[in-house]
């Protein structure tokens, strides 16, 4: 018998499948099925995947704190345009495109081996960034590292879904993943500022090489395979020479997909859903705005705190930790949001016992209006040199709270409402997120200079106000909207 924190031995696997009758994969006695793993093992895998999401996301924004040093090294200037932001721009483009094809292929070949291979490629392509002798090297190699990061980060949601059945644990695991994703982006400038304060910009990448290399054996030892079909195939191959019985998946088994199927699910269907599904498009814009704000702050906070308080990149990098404080508060309040969601099952007359998808949005309404919109307006009109720096920093925490709750609402609602089509819907939304994250920061510097600190942040607040009505519309008309959607109505039919 295997221990709760270890993989079943080949002997236990052999005895499991060497039966007189085919063993159904979903049999409660099947210890190879991730759903049947011990709770401690499930949380180990979930926390590891979320921690890796946090660490990998640092690669996206750490270098923003080294803009001055990078400009000096390559004889550039950000006076008229943020040229130092091009490597971050290319990182986001890679992160937008690569997961569309990378994630399905990764799931077909197995998460464990693919994760380690992509993580190794990430390390290899950070090396030329650390020793770059020209700016073009940074831009080109950052496309590759952005692609690797995008795949590694997005697969975490798949890992959570593969090890947890629907319930409170899966909901919190998803919230922990979203918090890790956002916190990694916002803590990048914090760690970057600490690095360049004591060393040079090259140590931002050298530190990443050291850290990611040290984590490679941790992944090897602690991350098991989580894809059910891959685990079963490995078990069947292991016992093939002993004439053992193969796993019987039943009619709902996941079979290997052809390249045509992958192309359809990763490119055609997400594009179609973005164009025809109002929920996917509106939620995509809402979530993309939140992610875009995270990247815009790497520019705007430098301008605001630098000009008002005379802070260097060191101070402006550290202050962004206030956003993460707000996100952690959001993670704690997500426990209450989950409680409201599961209580909604008592009011579901169509599918008794099943929570209502719109119940995922309850917390996002005050969070978006008060946190996201209110925080941006609060930040806008406390951006005066006569006001202590701590006041606008509190506003940043409000924004972080709103960002987390809004992004969590988008992800969890889409997963619930679209069911088997959720992967395609999330892929379309993720593309919008990375696209906005790439473009919005390029306009930040000129926007804050042209409109001024107060009205530039106010403009963002007004956009947040418009987007904050999206969950209200779904709360009122969600049932009829789901009924008219061919994707959501089919998902609801299969659940009933």
C-alpha positions, 0 to 999 in steps of 0.5 A: 500500500502506498503512503499518502504522500508518495506515488504507488509502487509498480507492485501496487499498480500491478496488483491494481490492474491484474484483476479478472474484470476490467477496472473502471477508471473512476472506481473509488478503489483506483489509487492511480486516479488523482481524484482518489489521492490522499488530501495531503498529496492533493494539496502538495501538488496544488500548492507546488503548482501555485508556487511555481505560477508565482515564481514563473510570473516574476520573470514577466515584470522583474526587469521593469525595475531596471529600466534606467540601468538597461537604458544606460547599458544600451544607450537608450532613453525613455524620455519620449517613449518607454523603449525599455518596455519592449522586452516586456511587450514581447514577453506578453506576445509570447504568453498570448500565443504559445498556450493556445497550442502548447497546453493541449499538446502538453496535456496529451503528452503528460503534464509532468514530463512536459512541465519539466521540459518547458521549465528547462527551456525557460532556464536556457533562454534566460541565459542570453538575457543575462549576458546580452550585449545588445537590446535586440537579444533581450526582445527576441529571447523574451518571446521564448521565455514569455511563451514558456511562462504562459504555458507553465502558468496556465497549466496550473488551472488544469492541474487543480481540475485534475486532482480535485472534484468539484467542491470547496477545495477545488474552488479555493485551489482555483482562487489560490492559483489566481492570487499566485498569478497576480501576485507574481506579476505585482511582486516582480518589480519589488524583487527587481528593485531589491536586486538592482539596488544592490547589484546590476540589472544582469543579476535579475536574470542571473537570480532567475537562472539560479532560482529556476535551476534549484526548483527543477529537482523539486519539480522532478521529485514532487510533481507527479503526473496528473492527467488521467489518460496519461496515467492509465496508459502508463499503467497499462504499458507497465503491465502489458507484458504480464497480460494484465487487464487494461483500464476500462474508461467507459464511454466518457474516456478522454482519448488521444486527440489528433492535430486537427482536433487540437487545432479546432479546440485551441484556435477555431473554437476560442476565436468563434466564442470570442466573436459570438459569445457575449459572456466570453467577450465581456468577461475577457475585456473585464479580466484583460483590463485587470491584468493590463492594470497590473502591467500599467502600474509598473510604469505609472507608479514609477511616474507618480511616486518618482515625480511627487516624492522624488523616489527612485526605482527602488522605492517605486518597486517596493511600494507595489507590494501594496497591491499584493496585500489587497490580493491576499485580502481578496484570497481570504474573502474568497472563502466567504464567496465560496460559501455563498456559491455553495449555498445557492444550490438550495435555490436551484430549481432547474438542477436541484443540488447544483450551485447556480453559476451566477452565485460566483459573481456575488463578491465581484460586484462590490469588489469591482465597484469599490475595489477596482473603480474606487481604488483607481479614483482614490489613487487618482485624487490622492496623487499630490505631493502634499499628501503622504505617500501611504494614502495613495498606497492604500488605494493600491491595496484597494485596486489589488483587492478588486483585481483579484476578485474580478479575475477570480469571478471571471475564471470560476464563472466561465468554468461553471457555465461552459463546463466542457467548453470552458477550456476554449472560453478560458483560452480566448479570455487568456489571449485577450489578457496577454494582448492587453497586457502587451499594449496598454503599458506602451501608452501609459507614459504618454497618457500620464504626461498628457492628462496628468496624474489625476485624470489619467488614473481617473480615466482608468477608473471610469473604464473600470466603472463601465466594466463593473456593470458586467457582473450585474447584468449576469446576475439579473439575466444570467439564466436567460443568457445561458439558455440562449448560448449554444455552448452554455445550454449544452453544458447545462443539459449534460449536467441535468 
